Amino acid sequence: MESAPVAWAVLGEPWQVAVGQAWESWVAGSAGVGAALIDAEGAVVAQGRNRMAEASDGRLSGTVMAHAEMDVLAVVSNCPQTHNLANDYHPTPIRVAVRS
């Protein structure tokens, strides 16, 4: 059985960011779900968290729409069609396509 620090390191940065955001969400009283948006090389380009049970200035919050994935997409200023969304609730990369 691996130690916690080794297991954490094996996750990689996107999952570490998503889990960290999930913890922040849980501590703030929301659902405890975090997300990280990564580029084609796997670098984190944005992060977000569930904010459904919170009031926040400048962020989507206090509504059923305030899911972690919506929060992270809201902070992306360029088209996320070339990025992969990873969230800690369902730990698999999700292809995100935004159509105008």
SERO-4910 file (N, C-alpha, C, O; in steps of 0.05 Angstrom, whole numbers):
BEGIN
 pado doro    nc1    nc2    nc3   cac1   cac2   cac3    cc1    cc2    cc3    oc1    oc2    oc3
  Met    A     17    -24      0      0      0      0     18     25      0     36     27     16
  Glu    A     12     43    -18     28     68    -20     21     87      2     -1     87     13
  Ser    A     41    103     10     36    124     29     20    146     17     19    149     -8
  Ala    A      7    162     33    -10    184     23      6    204      6     -3    211    -15
  Pro    A     30    212     14     46    231     -3     53    219    -31     52    233    -51
  Val    A     59    193    -32     65    180    -57     40    179    -74     41    185    -98
  Ala    A     18    171    -62     -8    169    -77    -16    197    -88    -25    199   -110
  Trp    A    -12    217    -72    -18    245    -80     -1    253   -104    -11    265   -123
  Ala    A     25    247   -103     43    254   -125     36    240   -150     39    251   -172
  Val    A     27    215   -148     20    199   -172     -5    211   -186     -8    208   -210
  Leu    A    -22    225   -172    -46    237   -184    -39    256   -206    -52    257   -227
  Gly    A    -18    272   -203    -11    292   -223    -24    318   -216    -44    319   -202
  Glu    A    -14    339   -228    -23    366   -222    -53    371   -227    -66    383   -210
  Pro    A    -64    363   -250    -92    369   -254   -111    358   -233   -129    371   -224
  Trp    A   -105    333   -225   -122    321   -204   -117    333   -177   -135    336   -161
  Gln    A    -92    341   -171    -86    354   -146   -101    381   -144   -112    388   -123
  Val    A   -101    395   -166   -116    421   -167   -146    416   -163   -158    430   -147
  Ala    A   -157    397   -177   -186    391   -175   -193    383   -147   -213    392   -136
  Val    A   -177    366   -134   -183    357   -107   -179    380    -87   -195    383    -68
  Gly    A   -159    397    -92   -156    421    -75   -179    440    -77   -188    451    -56
  Gln    A   -189    444   -101   -213    460   -104   -238    447    -91   -255    461    -80
  Ala    A   -239    421    -93   -262    407    -80   -261    411    -50   -282    416    -37
  Trp    A   -237    411    -38   -235    415     -9   -244    444     -2   -258    448     17
  Glu    A   -235    463    -18   -243    491    -13   -274    494    -15   -286    508      0
  Ser    A   -286    480    -35   -315    481    -38   -329    469    -13   -348    481     -3
  Trp    A   -319    446     -4   -331    433     19   -329    451     44   -348    454     59
  Val    A   -305    462     49   -301    479     72   -319    504     71   -328    514     92
  Ala    A   -325    514     47   -342    537     44   -372    530     46   -389    548     44
  Gly    A   -378    504     49   -406    496     52   -420    487     27   -444    483     27
  Ser    A   -405    485      5   -417    476    -20   -413    446    -24   -406    432     -4
  Ala    A   -417    436    -48   -418    407    -52   -391    392    -51   -391    367    -52
  Gly    A   -369    406    -50   -344    392    -48   -335    380    -75   -325    357    -75
  Val    A   -339    395    -97   -330    386   -123   -312    407   -135   -319    431   -134
  Gly    A   -289    399   -145   -270    418   -157   -265    410   -186   -270    387   -194
  Ala    A   -253    428   -202   -247    422   -230   -222    437   -238   -215    458   -227
  Ala    A   -208    425   -257   -185    438   -269   -187    435   -300   -193    413   -310
  Leu    A   -182    457   -314   -182    456   -343   -154    454   -352   -137    470   -344
  Ile    A   -148    434   -369   -120    430   -378   -118    433   -408   -138    429   -423
  Asp    A    -94    441   -417    -90    443   -446    -81    417   -457    -79    397   -443
  Ala    A    -74    416   -483    -67    391   -496    -41    379   -484    -38    354   -486
  Glu    A    -24    395   -472      0    384   -460     -4    376   -431     14    366   -418
  Gly    A    -28    380   -420    -34    372   -393    -29    394   -372    -31    388   -348
  Ala    A    -23    418   -380    -18    440   -362    -45    452   -353    -63    456   -369
  Val    A    -48    458   -328    -72    470   -317    -74    499   -327    -55    515   -322
  Val    A    -96    506   -340    -99    534   -350   -121    549   -334   -122    573   -336
  Ala    A   -138    534   -320   -158    547   -303   -168    527   -283   -166    503   -286
  Gln    A   -179    537   -261   -190    520   -240   -215    532   -229   -219    556   -230
  Gly    A   -232    515   -217   -257    525   -206   -268    504   -187   -257    482   -183
  Arg    A   -290    512   -174   -303    494   -154   -332    499   -152   -342    520   -161
  Asn    A   -346    480   -141   -375    483   -137   -379    506   -117   -366    508    -96
  Arg    A   -398    523   -123   -404    547   -107   -435    549   -102   -445    571    -97
  Met    A   -449    527   -104   -478    528   -103   -489    539    -77   -510    552    -77
  Ala    A   -476    534    -55   -486    543    -29   -471    568    -19   -470    573      5
  Glu    A   -460    583    -37   -444    607    -29   -454    632    -43   -467    631    -64
  Ala    A   -447    654    -32   -450    680    -45   -422    690    -51   -405    690    -34
  Ser    A   -417    698    -76   -391    706    -84   -392    730   -104   -409    730   -122
  Asp    A   -376    749   -100   -374    772   -119   -358    763   -143   -335    754   -140
  Gly    A   -369    767   -166   -354    763   -191   -352    734   -200   -339    728   -220
  Arg    A   -364    715   -185   -364    687   -193   -393    677   -193   -409    686   -178
  Leu    A   -398    657   -210   -424    644   -210   -427    630   -184   -411    612   -177
  Ser    A   -448    637   -168   -451    625   -142   -480    627   -133   -496    643   -143
  Gly    A   -487    611   -112   -513    613   -100   -536    603   -118   -559    611   -114
  Thr    A   -530    587   -138   -550    576   -156   -543    548   -164   -520    539   -161
  Val    A   -563    533   -174   -557    505   -182   -539    504   -206   -529    483   -213
  Met    A   -535    527   -220   -516    528   -242   -487    531   -234   -469    529   -250
  Ala    A   -482    535   -208   -455    540   -198   -439    515   -194   -426    511   -173
  His    A   -439    497   -214   -423    472   -212   -394    479   -217   -387    500   -228
  Ala    A   -377    461   -209   -348    465   -212   -340    470   -241   -324    487   -247
  Glu    A   -351    454   -259   -344    456   -287   -353    483   -298   -338    495   -314
  Met    A   -376    493   -290   -385    519   -299   -367    541   -288   -361    560   -302
  Asp    A   -358    538   -263   -341    558   -251   -314    559   -266   -304    581   -272
  Val    A   -303    536   -272   -277    537   -286   -280    547   -315   -262    561   -324
  Leu    A   -301    540   -328   -304    550   -355   -309    580   -356   -302    594   -375
  Ala    A   -322    591   -335   -327    619   -333   -301    636   -331   -301    659   -338
  Val    A   -280    624   -321   -255    639   -318   -237    637   -342   -216    650   -343
  Val    A   -244    621   -361   -228    618   -386   -235    641   -405   -258    644   -412
  Ser    A   -215    655   -413   -220    678   -431   -218    670   -461   -229    684   -478
  Asn    A   -205    648   -467   -203    639   -495   -221    615   -499   -232    605   -480
  Cys    A   -224    607   -523   -242    585   -530   -231    559   -518   -209    551   -525
  Pro    A   -246    545   -502   -236    520   -489   -239    495   -506   -236    473   -495
  Gln    A   -243    498   -531   -247    474   -548   -223    456   -550   -225    433   -557
  Thr    A   -199    467   -544   -175    450   -545   -166    441   -517   -144    431   -514
  His    A   -183    445   -497   -176    437   -470   -192    413   -460   -214    408   -471
  Asn    A   -182    399   -440   -196    377   -428   -203    384   -400   -186    394   -385
  Leu    A   -228    379   -392   -237    385   -365   -235    361   -347   -244    339   -355
  Ala    A   -222    363   -324   -220    342   -305   -233    351   -279   -228    373   -269
  Asn    A   -251    334   -269   -263    341   -243   -260    318   -224   -258    295   -232
  Asp    A   -259    324   -198   -254    303   -178   -279    286   -173   -276    264   -161
  Tyr    A   -302    294   -182   -327    279   -177   -328    254   -195   -336    233   -186
  His    A   -319    257   -219   -318    234   -238   -290    236   -251   -287    248   -272
  Pro    A   -271    223   -239   -243    227   -247   -234    215   -274   -218    197   -275
  Thr    A   -245    227   -294   -236    221   -321   -237    247   -337   -254    264   -332
  Pro    A   -218    250   -356   -219    275   -372   -245    276   -388   -254    256   -399
  Ile    A   -256    300   -389   -280    304   -404   -274    323   -427   -263    344   -422
  Arg    A   -280    316   -451   -276    333   -474   -298    354   -473   -322    348   -471
  Val    A   -290    379   -475   -309    401   -473   -310    415   -500   -289    425   -510
  Ala    A   -333    417   -512   -336    431   -537   -357    453   -533   -379    448   -524
  Val    A   -349    477   -539   -368    500   -535   -376    509   -563   -359    516   -580
  Arg    A   -402    509   -567   -412    518   -593   -426    545   -589   -440    550   -570
  Ser    A   -421    563   -608   -433    589   -606   -459    589   -622   -473    610   -623
***
